[in-house]
Amino acid sequence: MRGVPAAIRRWPSRRRAGARPPGGDRYRRRWFSGLRLRLTAAFTAVALLASVMASGISYILLRRAMLQRAQDTVLNEVRQTLSRMSPPELPPDSAGTLSAELEVALREPGRKVATVPMLFDGRGALPAPGTLDVRVSRAFAMQARRQMVFQRIIRGGKPFLLVGTHVTQYVTTTEEPERTTPPMVFVSASLSQEAADLRSFTGAIVIADSLALAAALALALLATRGVLRPVRRLGAAARALGDGELNTRVTVRGRDELADLARTFNGTAEALERTVNELRAMEAASRRFVADVSHELRTPLTSMIAVTDVLAEEAAASEAGGTAARLVVAETRRLTLLVEHLIEISRFDAGAAALVLDDVVVAAAVEATLSARGWSDAVTVDGPRDLVVRLDPRRFDVIVANLVGNALKHGRPPVRAVFAPTAREDAPGFALTVTDRGPGMPADLRAVVFDRFVKAEAARTRSEGSGLGLSIAKENAVLHGGALEAGDAPGGGAEFTLWLPIEQEESG
């Protein structure tokens, strides 16, 4: 009976009371939480990363292609126009006419052309301010003197392509080269249309990525739902198993890892059910054994007590015989008390213990307990004389007797019993504290002081107590809906605190 875990013994009562396992509210999760959130976030992040990378690569390639195409168009047109309109031999003083013709031929919407003479010393001249949309640097003009050059420039927030060159396919006809040198040509072509197309493409990419993200999120939710549904079923089955429903099993579907987990769970649940059923059977058998033995011993012990009392009276004249008779009487009474305690414990284990409630004056009940056992002079009682509570007088007497008897046996005077109204968790009640000035409670005894057959003198082979008194007191306190706690008193010694609610419900 002692080897069966307490949680297993409590399962039937927990199921009847509809109790949930500790922390059950943690499983009431919102739609997006826990593993669902992590899986969905990972799935969506991968989809978003792939979409952004594809969009970025597409944007870079398209931008490069568009700008390359616009650049090649302007360069080819400038090159072809200069080749077509520049004569093989340039007459003297004809640069102005050629410049005007070139400007007319190269000018288009979104494009401006400026021609300037190239000086004989080779220094490139700059176009007049205002003739182009962009500024031409001296370095750019010097490069244009040797070959056709170009560069993309942002001016006023707008993109432009700047081209610079001069006619080289000509033959001078006079001895004055400066009169037959053709002009330098500068062309600024606006790239606003290409920029607008790129903005439109960027907007389309953003919309497409948003739609892809929404689709990825929806697919992620569907995928995680399919993955987490078996996990939720396993979680619900595990909670049911924890509530004591040992016949709980889950349906195995598929042949994947989750199916293997479900099969493992079913196997574990089956083994647990078999083990718990065996433990319950053993516990029930041990309870029946203890109860039967206790009841069977009660009748002969009652007769033995009567006979031993008579023997003690008859042997009082003989010192040797009187001593033996008194020892037999004492041991018989001790055995009778042990049997009574075992019977009481068996009632608690079987759930047959019930309260017989009555209105009790606490001060009078405590004093009556002390007076009946001859402890009135050894114990100080302090508390309100008019405190009335509803409880079971017999069981309250057992609790007080065990606490005070334990203090008198293992502690040192003064022993005090103090009671007063005390509320716990907004429930009205009263607390009774029994303290002594003894050596206190050993550290290794505090956690098990209310366990059965635990004694302070455990090393001794024989002691007066049965080791069941405090355990019975604890059970009676719990039966009242209260609590019994043990610890060290602030001034030294042991301290036992009993708390009981003032109002009780009748139990059958």
C-alpha positions in Angstrom: 0.0 0.0 0.0 2.9 2.3 0.7 4.6 1.5 -2.6 1.7 2.9 -4.8 2.4 6.4 -5.9 0.0 9.0 -4.4 -0.9 10.4 -7.9 -2.1 6.9 -8.9 -4.2 6.6 -5.8 -5.8 10.0 -6.4 -6.7 9.4 -10.1 -10.3 8.1 -9.5 -11.2 11.0 -7.2 -9.7 13.5 -9.7 -11.8 12.0 -12.5 -14.9 12.2 -10.4 -14.2 15.8 -9.5 -13.5 16.8 -13.1 -10.1 18.0 -12.2 -7.6 19.1 -14.8 -3.9 18.4 -14.6 -1.7 21.3 -13.2 -1.0 23.8 -15.9 -3.9 22.6 -18.1 -4.6 26.2 -19.2 -1.3 26.3 -21.0 -2.8 24.0 -23.7 -5.6 26.5 -24.5 -3.4 28.3 -27.0 -4.4 30.9 -29.5 -4.4 30.2 -33.2 -0.9 31.5 -33.8 1.4 30.3 -31.0 4.0 27.9 -30.1 5.2 25.4 -32.7 2.6 26.7 -35.2 4.1 30.2 -35.1 7.6 28.9 -35.5 6.8 26.7 -38.5 4.7 29.3 -40.2 7.4 32.0 -39.6 10.0 29.7 -41.0 7.9 28.7 -44.1 7.0 32.3 -44.8 10.6 33.5 -44.3 11.9 31.0 -46.8 9.2 31.9 -49.3 9.8 35.6 -48.8 13.5 35.3 -49.1 13.2 33.3 -52.3 10.7 35.8 -53.7 12.9 38.8 -52.8 16.0 37.2 -54.2 14.2 36.4 -57.5 12.7 39.9 -57.7 16.1 41.5 -56.9 17.9 39.5 -59.6 15.1 40.3 -62.1 15.3 44.0 -61.3 19.0 44.1 -61.7 19.0 42.2 -65.0 16.1 44.3 -66.4 17.7 47.6 -65.3 20.9 46.7 -66.9 19.2 45.6 -70.1 17.1 48.8 -70.2 20.0 51.1 -69.6 22.2 49.2 -72.0 19.6 49.4 -74.7 19.0 53.2 -74.2 22.8 53.8 -74.1 23.5 51.7 -77.2 20.7 53.5 -79.1 22.0 57.0 -78.3 25.6 56.0 -79.0 24.8 54.3 -82.3 22.7 57.2 -83.4 25.3 59.8 -82.6 28.0 57.7 -84.3 26.0 57.1 -87.4 24.8 60.7 -87.7 28.4 62.0 -87.4 29.6 59.5 -89.9 26.8 60.3 -92.3 26.9 64.1 -92.1 30.7 64.7 -91.9 32.1 65.3 -95.4 35.4 63.7 -96.4 36.8 67.1 -96.9 35.8 70.0 -94.8 35.9 73.4 -96.4 37.4 76.3 -94.5 35.1 78.1 -92.1 32.3 75.6 -92.4 32.3 74.4 -88.8 29.3 76.6 -87.9 27.2 75.1 -90.7 28.1 71.6 -89.8 27.4 72.3 -86.1 23.9 73.6 -87.0 23.1 70.6 -89.1 24.4 68.2 -86.5 22.2 69.8 -83.8 19.2 69.5 -86.0 19.9 65.9 -86.9 20.6 64.7 -83.3 17.9 66.7 -81.5 14.9 64.6 -80.4 12.3 64.8 -77.6 14.1 64.3 -74.3 17.4 65.0 -75.8 19.6 68.1 -76.1 22.6 68.7 -78.3 25.4 71.3 -78.0 28.3 71.8 -80.4 31.4 73.8 -79.5 34.6 74.3 -81.5 37.6 72.3 -80.6 40.6 74.7 -80.4 43.7 74.0 -82.4 45.8 73.5 -79.3 43.7 70.5 -78.5 42.0 71.8 -75.5 38.4 70.8 -75.5 36.0 73.7 -75.3 32.9 73.4 -72.9 29.4 74.1 -74.1 27.7 77.3 -73.0 25.7 77.1 -69.7 22.1 76.2 -70.3 22.5 74.4 -73.6 22.5 71.0 -71.9 20.6 69.5 -69.0 23.9 68.5 -67.3 27.2 70.1 -66.7 30.3 69.0 -68.7 33.5 68.8 -66.8 36.9 69.7 -68.3 38.1 66.1 -67.9 35.1 64.7 -69.7 35.7 67.2 -72.6 39.4 66.3 -72.8 38.4 62.6 -73.1 35.8 63.4 -75.7 38.6 65.1 -77.8 40.3 61.7 -78.2 37.3 59.4 -78.6 33.6 59.0 -78.0 32.9 58.9 -74.3 29.7 58.6 -72.2 28.5 58.5 -68.6 25.2 58.4 -66.7 24.6 61.4 -64.5 21.8 62.3 -62.0 20.9 66.0 -62.2 18.1 67.5 -60.2 16.9 64.0 -59.2 16.6 63.0 -62.9 18.9 60.5 -64.8 20.7 61.5 -68.0 23.1 59.9 -70.4 25.9 62.4 -71.4 27.7 61.6 -74.7 30.7 63.5 -75.9 32.7 63.2 -79.2 34.0 65.0 -82.3 34.3 64.3 -86.0 37.5 62.6 -87.0 36.7 61.5 -90.5 37.8 64.5 -92.5 40.7 65.9 -94.5 41.9 69.5 -94.1 42.0 71.5 -97.4 44.1 74.5 -96.3 47.2 75.3 -94.4 45.1 76.7 -91.6 43.9 73.7 -89.6 42.0 75.8 -87.1 39.7 76.9 -89.9 38.8 73.4 -90.9 38.5 71.6 -87.5 35.0 70.3 -87.0 33.2 71.0 -83.7 32.9 68.8 -80.6 29.4 67.4 -80.1 27.8 66.9 -76.6 24.4 65.1 -76.3 22.4 64.8 -73.1 19.7 62.2 -73.4 17.0 61.9 -70.7 16.6 58.5 -69.1 13.3 59.5 -67.3 11.3 57.0 -69.4 13.5 54.2 -68.4 13.4 55.3 -64.8 9.6 55.4 -64.9 9.5 51.9 -66.4 11.8 50.7 -63.6 9.5 52.3 -61.0 6.5 50.6 -62.6 8.4 47.3 -62.6 9.4 47.8 -59.0 5.7 48.4 -58.1 4.7 45.3 -59.9 7.5 43.3 -58.1 6.2 44.6 -54.7 2.7 43.6 -55.5 3.8 40.2 -56.7 6.0 39.7 -53.6 3.1 40.7 -51.4 0.8 38.2 -53.2 3.5 35.6 -52.9 3.9 36.3 -49.2 0.1 36.0 -48.7 0.1 32.7 -50.6 3.1 31.4 -48.7 1.4 32.3 -45.4 -1.8 30.5 -46.4 0.2 27.5 -47.6 2.2 27.6 -44.4 -0.9 27.6 -42.3 -2.3 24.6 -44.2 0.9 22.8 -44.0 1.4 23.4 -40.2 -2.2 22.4 -39.7 -1.6 19.1 -41.3 1.6 18.6 -39.2 0.3 19.8 -35.9 -3.1 18.0 -36.0 -1.5 14.7 -35.0 0.6 16.5 -32.4 -2.6 18.0 -30.9 -4.2 14.6 -30.9 -1.2 13.2 -29.0 -1.3 16.1 -26.6 -5.0 15.6 -25.9 -4.4 11.9 -25.4 -1.5 12.6 -23.0 -3.6 15.0 -21.0 -6.4 12.4 -20.8 -3.8 9.8 -19.8 -2.6 12.1 -17.1 -6.2 12.6 -15.8 -6.4 8.8 -15.2 -8.1 7.7 -18.4 -5.7 4.8 -18.9 -7.6 3.3 -21.8 -6.8 6.4 -24.0 -5.3 5.5 -27.4 -4.7 7.5 -30.6 -5.5 6.5 -34.1 -2.4 5.7 -36.1 -2.5 7.2 -39.6 0.3 6.9 -42.3 3.8 5.5 -42.0 5.8 8.6 -41.2 7.5 9.7 -38.0 4.3 11.0 -36.4 2.7 7.6 -37.0 5.7 6.0 -35.3 5.3 8.4 -32.4 1.6 7.5 -32.2 2.4 3.8 -32.1 5.0 4.4 -29.4 2.4 6.4 -27.4 -0.1 3.6 -27.6 2.4 1.0 -26.5 3.5 3.2 -23.6 -0.2 3.8 -22.6 -0.9 0.1 -22.8 2.1 -0.8 -20.6 1.1 2.0 -18.1 -2.5 0.8 -17.9 -1.3 -2.7 -17.2 1.1 -1.6 -14.5 -1.3 0.8 -12.8 -4.1 -1.9 -12.8 -1.6 -4.3 -11.2 -0.7 -1.6 -8.6 -4.3 -0.8 -7.9 -5.1 -4.4 -7.4 -2.1 -4.8 -5.0 -3.1 -1.7 -3.2 -6.7 -2.8 -2.8 -5.6 -6.2 -1.6 -3.2 -4.6 1.0 -6.0 -2.3 2.2 -8.4 -5.2 2.6 -5.7 -7.2 4.4 -5.0 -4.4 6.9 -8.6 -3.7 7.4 -9.5 -7.4 7.9 -6.5 -8.0 10.2 -7.3 -4.9 12.3 -11.0 -5.9 12.6 -10.1 -9.4 13.5 -7.6 -8.3 16.2 -10.1 -5.8 17.8 -12.3 -8.5 19.4 -9.6 -10.6 21.0 -7.8 -7.5 22.1 -10.9 -6.2 23.9 -11.2 -9.5 25.7 -7.5 -9.5 26.5 -7.7 -6.0 28.0 -10.5 -7.1 30.3 -8.6 -10.2 31.4 -5.3 -8.4 31.9 -7.0 -5.8 34.1 -8.3 -8.5 36.3 -4.9 -10.2 36.4 -3.3 -7.0 37.3 -5.7 -6.4 40.2 -5.2 -10.0 41.5 -1.4 -9.9 41.1 -1.1 -6.5 42.9 -0.2 -8.3 46.1 2.8 -9.9 44.5 5.5 -7.6 43.4 6.9 -9.9 40.7 3.5 -10.9 39.5 2.2 -7.3 39.6 5.0 -6.1 37.4 4.5 -8.7 34.8 0.7 -8.1 34.8 1.2 -4.3 34.4 3.6 -4.9 31.5 1.1 -7.2 29.8 -1.7 -4.6 30.3 0.5 -1.8 28.9 1.5 -3.7 25.9 -2.0 -4.9 25.3 -3.3 -1.3 25.4 -0.5 -0.3 23.1 -1.4 -3.0 20.6 -5.1 -2.0 20.9 -4.2 1.7 20.0 -2.2 0.5 17.0 -5.2 -1.5 15.8 -7.5 1.4 16.2 -5.1 3.6 14.2 -4.9 1.0 11.5 -8.7 0.8 11.3 -8.9 4.6 11.1 -6.2 4.7 8.3 -8.1 2.0 6.4 -11.2 4.2 6.5 -9.3 7.1 5.0 -7.9 4.9 2.3 -11.2 3.4 1.4 -12.9 6.9 1.3 -15.3 5.8 4.0 -14.3 8.5 6.5 -17.2 11.0 7.0 -17.7 14.2 9.1 -20.3 14.4 11.8 -20.6 18.2 12.1 -21.6 20.3 15.1 -21.2 23.8 16.3 -18.2 23.7 18.6 -16.7 26.4 20.9 -13.0 26.0 20.1 -11.7 27.1 23.6 -13.9 24.6 25.3 -13.1 21.8 22.9 -9.3 22.3 23.3 -9.6 22.4 27.1 -11.8 19.3 27.1 -9.2 17.4 25.1 -6.4 18.4 27.5 -8.5 17.7 30.6 -9.4 14.2 29.4 -5.8 13.3 29.1 -4.5 15.0 32.2 -2.5 17.7 30.2 -4.3 20.8 31.5 -1.5 21.9 33.8 1.2 21.2 31.2 -0.3 23.3 28.3 -1.2 26.9 28.1 -4.3 27.7 26.0 -4.8 31.2 24.5 -7.5 32.4 22.2 -10.9 34.0 22.0 -13.4 32.3 24.3 -16.4 33.0 22.0 -15.0 31.5 18.8 -17.5 29.0 17.4 -16.9 26.9 14.4 -18.7 24.1 12.7 -16.6 20.9 12.6 -16.5 17.2 13.7 -15.8 17.3 17.5 -14.4 13.8 17.6 -12.0 14.3 14.8 -11.0 17.7 16.1 -10.2 16.1 19.5 -8.0 13.5 17.7 -6.1 16.3 15.9 -5.5 18.4 19.1 -4.5 15.3 21.1 -2.0 14.2 18.5 -0.4 17.7 18.2 -0.2 18.4 22.0 0.9 14.8 22.8 3.7 15.1 20.2 4.8 18.4 21.7 4.8 17.0 25.3 6.6 13.8 24.2 9.4 15.3 22.0 9.6 18.9 23.2 10.1 20.8 26.4 7.9 23.1 28.3 6.3 25.5 28.0 3.9 24.0 25.5 1.3 26.5 24.2 -1.9 26.1 22.1 -2.9 29.4 20.5 -5.9 29.8 18.2 -7.5 32.8 16.4 -9.6 33.5 13.4 -7.5 33.5 10.3 -8.6 33.7 6.6 -6.8 31.9 3.8 -7.5 32.7 0.1 -10.5 34.8 1.1 -12.0 31.8 3.0 -12.9 32.4 6.6 -11.4 30.0 9.1 -9.3 29.7 12.2 -5.7 28.6 13.0 -4.6 26.6 16.0 -0.8 26.7 16.6 0.9 24.2 19.0 4.5 25.1 20.0 7.1 23.9 22.4 10.6 24.9 23.4 12.3 21.7 22.6 15.2 21.0 20.3 13.0 21.5 17.2 12.4 19.3 14.3 15.3 17.5 12.6 15.8 18.8 9.0 15.5 15.3 7.6 12.1 14.8 9.3 10.3 17.9 8.1 9.4 16.6 4.6 8.1 13.3 6.0 6.7 14.1 9.4 3.1 13.5 8.3 4.0 10.2 6.5 2.8 6.9 8.1 5.0 5.0 10.5 7.5 7.9 10.7 8.9 8.4 14.2 11.3 10.9 15.7 13.3 8.1 17.3 13.6 6.0 14.1 16.9 4.5 15.2 15.3 3.0 18.2 13.9 -0.5 17.8 10.9 0.3 20.0 9.1 3.5 20.9 5.8 4.3 22.6 4.1 5.7 19.5 2.9 3.9 16.4 4.0 6.6 13.9 0.5 7.0 12.7 -0.8 9.9 15.0 0.4 12.8 12.9 -0.7 11.1 9.7 -4.2 10.6 11.1 -4.2 14.2 12.2 -3.3 15.3 8.7 -6.0 13.2 7.1 -8.6 14.6 9.5 -7.5 18.2 8.7 -7.8 17.5 5.0 -11.2 15.9 5.5 -12.4 19.1 7.0 -11.0 21.0 4.0 -8.2 22.5 6.0 -4.4 22.0 6.3 -1.8 20.9 8.8 1.7 22.2 8.6 4.9 21.7 10.6 8.0 23.8 11.1 10.3 25.5 13.6 8.9 28.0 16.1 10.4 31.5 15.9 11.8 31.2 19.4 13.1 27.7 19.0 11.3 24.4 19.2 8.7 22.8 16.9 5.6 24.4 15.7 2.5 22.7 14.2 -0.2 24.9 12.6 -3.7 23.6 12.0 -6.0 25.7 9.8 -9.7 24.8 9.3 -12.5 26.6 7.6 -15.3 27.9 9.8 -18.1 26.7 7.5 -18.3 23.0 6.6 -20.5 21.0 4.3 -22.3 17.9 5.5 -20.8 14.7 4.1 -22.5 11.3 4.0 
